Amino acid sequence: MKETEYLVIPFEPTVSPKETYGVIANQVHELLVKYGSEGWEFLRIDNVKAKLKGNLLYGDTQKIDAQIMIFKRRIL
């Protein structure tokens, strides 16, 4: 029976003010090619909400969104 393993990586596209969304698409493409060559199948990009702890003295927290890319592959 084949088992499935998953890979989750952070995805933070970087764009300068003068660049277009094509730059982000290219960054996604590069990651798809890189991990695809290692046998990973791309599933999706998701947003994950998290609490960022701030000044612990006052109990401050900040909510942040993080983007992740999820891949899977079958193993024997």
Residue, then its C-alpha position, 0 to 999 in steps of 0.5 A: m500500500k502506498e503512503t502519502e507524505y506532505l510538504v508544507i513550506p512558507f510562501e512570501p512573495t516579494v515584489s518591488p513597487k515597480e513590479t507586476y503580479g507576473v513576478i509573483a507568478n514567476q516565484v510560484h513557477e520556480l517553486l513548482v519546478k523545484y519541488g516537482s523535480e523532487g517528485w512533489e505534487f502541488l496541492r494548493i496555497d493556503n492562508v493560515k491565521a496565527k497570533l504573534k505574541g508581542n510584549l509579554l509583560y502586557g499580554d499584547t498579541q497581534k493576528i497575522d496571516a501567513q501563506i503556505m504552499i502544500f505539496k504531496r507525494r506517494i511513497l512505497 
